[in-house]
Amino acid sequence: MKRRWIPIAIIAVVLAMLSSFQVAEGSYGVVMRFGKPVTVVEKAGLHFKLPSPIDTVVPIDMRMHLLDPEPGTYLTEDKKNLLVDSFLVWSVADPLLYYRAVGSRAGADARLSEIVRSVVGDVLSSYDFEAIVSTDGEKSGLAQIADDLRAAAANRAEATMGLTIHSAQVKRLNFPDQNKRAVFSRMESERQAISAGFRAQGKEEYDEIKAKTDREEAELLAAARRTATELRGTARAESARIYAEAYNADPELYAFLRSLEAAESAFGNDSTIVLPADHPLLKVLSDFPAPSQVEGGE
């Protein structure tokens, strides 16, 4: 009898194995009957179904997923080319619709990548470049664009794919290489124009300061020359007065001193002078008393 139960037990175990399935935390199980979805198991744990191949189970990951597609080039409303790197956060809301629409996460990522490229192009085409990079007001341009991207992606994906779009963001904006060169060239030209303006302003101020300084210098030199001329005139007048007083006081001494000054001016040290015997200078020198005579006189 015991041997009869062995095949039955084996068959029961096999049927139990073929009829049971497990749903992991964070996942749902879509029960497929002959390839068509019939029910969704939401509770995690051990569950039962008809044996395979009648029923099969497709696990659906209900957690949030990150879609990070390749950057793309888009046009703004004012025809500026931008290289945009964006991402999308999504999760499954309706497992049956999700399975019928895309079948797997790979299918969902492929569809969502197309949607992201489309909505980013549509949204950016309605904004000027200045509005995109603006930070004025309560909400920056990129924050407003993120709201628009999420709304547009949700409108296209949620109703048709059974998804929830939690966030759509632009993580980086850049210019394509050819636009970078044009932008940098324009920035360089603008900086050169600003620099030229500063240099012109500086040259104008320099010319004004130099003209003022030259004028003040000329006025100071003219005043100094007038003062010097007046002082020289006063000195000459005083000198003439002193000479006149000296001449009137002792004409012979005055003549003698003037002769000595003339001799000192005419001859230098160690000079040899040849004069005729009747030259006035010899008379002055011969009439000048010797030092011994002067001392003896004292």
C-alpha positions, 0 to 999 in steps of 0.5 A, a space after each residue: 500500500 505504501 508503494 502505491 502512495 509514492 507516485 501519488 505523492 510525487 504527482 501531488 508535489 509536482 502539481 503543487 510546484 506547478 500551481 504555486 507562485 510567489 509575489 515579492 515585496 514591491 511587485 505585483 503578479 499578473 496571472 496569464 491564462 493561455 497567454 492572456 492576462 486574467 487577474 492581478 495579485 497585489 499581495 506579497 507572499 505565496 499564491 496558487 494558480 492553475 498548473 503551467 502551462 495553463 496559467 503563468 505569472 508575469 511579475 511586475 515591478 511596482 517600484 519607481 524607475 529612473 529613465 535617463 535617455 541620451 542627451 538631444 539637441 533642441 530648438 528654443 522659440 528664439 531659434 537657439 540650439 540647446 543640448 539638453 540632458 533630461 531624466 524621468 521618474 516613473 512607476 507602474 499604476 495599472 499592471 494590466 494596462 502596462 502589460 498589454 501596452 509595453 509588456 516589460 520594463 525594456 518596452 516601457 523605457 523604449 516608449 518613454 524615451 520616445 515620449 521624452 524626446 518629443 515632449 522636451 522638443 515641444 516644451 522648449 520650443 515654447 520658451 525663449 533662451 532667456 526665459 529658460 535660464 532665468 532665475 527671477 520671480 518665484 519660480 525659475 525657468 527650468 523649474 517651470 519647464 520641469 512642471 511642463 515636461 512632467 505634465 506633457 509626459 503624464 498626458 501621453 504615458 499614463 492613460 495609454 501605458 498605465 504608468 505614473 510619471 512622478 518627475 521630469 527634470 532637465 539635469 543639464 543644459 549646454 550648447 552644441 560644439 558649433 554653437 559654443 564657438 559662436 557664443 564664445 566668439 560673441 562673448 569675446 567680441 562683447 568683452 572687447 567692446 567693453 574693454 575698448 569703451 573703458 580704454 576710451 573713457 580712460 584716455 579721455 580722462 587722461 587727456 583732461 587731467 593732462 590738459 589741466 596739469 599742463 595749464 596749471 604748470 604753465 600758470 605756475 611757471 609764468 608766475 615764477 618767471 614774473 616773480 623772478 623778473 621782479 626779484 632780479 629787477 629789485 636786486 639790480 636796483 638795489 645793487 645799483 643803489 649800493 654801487 652808487 653809494 659806494 662810489 659817492 663815499 670813496 670814488 678811488 676805492 670804488 674804481 680800485 675794487 672795480 678794477 680788481 673785479 675786472 682782473 679776476 674775471 679776465 684771468 684765472 689762476 696761474 695765468 701769465 699776463 704780458 701788459 705794456 708798461 703804461 697799462 692801467 692795470 699795472 698802475 693799479 697793481 703798482 699803487 697797491 701797498 705791499 703787505 709789509 707796508 700795510 702791516 708797518 703802517 698799522 
